[in-house]
C-alpha cells in the first residue's frame, strides 16, 4: 500500500514545543491540552507580528531538530516499510525547513522514508527550486491508500485520494472537528493506527 504520513504532531510533538516557546517569547501560558485550534495564532491569541516571530523561532534548524518523537512513530513506520508498504512523509512545513526535517527523520531511524514539503496552506512563493518541494496540484496527482493526519485544515487535501482510509491522530485541536466521511477514523496513537491499517488490508 502507498501511505501518506503528516509530520508535525503525527511523527513528532510540534505543538508541545510551540507552547513552550510561546511562553518564553511572550509570557503566554496555554497548556498543550488547551490548544484548541490548529491555527496557533488563534490558540495563543497572537498579533500578526507575534505569530510571525513564533513561526520563525519554531522553524530554526536547532529547534526543529529538538522536537520529541511521538511515541511509537518510528517503530510502526519501519514495520510498515519492512512489510513492503511505500511510505511518504508529506509536510506543510516551509520549503526551507526541508534540510533539518530530513536530518530529524534520519536521526530517528526513518532514513528510508522520502520527505516532501507541500505548500498545503498557500504560504510559498515557489522561487526556490528544491527537488522535494511540491504544489498541491502535484500532491493531488499522487495516489495513496492510507493516510495519517492531525490537521482539520488538511482533511480536504487527503479527500482527493480516492478510497484512501485516513487515520486522524487524536489531538486537542481536532476533537471538535467533524470528520468528513466514514473514511476518516479517529485514532489515539500509533498502536491504533497500526491496527486500522491491518483492518484496511484484511
Beta strands, then each sheet from edge to edge (+ up, - down):
strand 1: 2-5
strand 2: 86-91
strand 3: 114-118
strand 4: 133-134
strand 5: 146-149
strand 6: 165-169
strand 7: 184-187
sheet 1: 4+ 3+ 2+ 1+ 5+ 6+ 7+
end
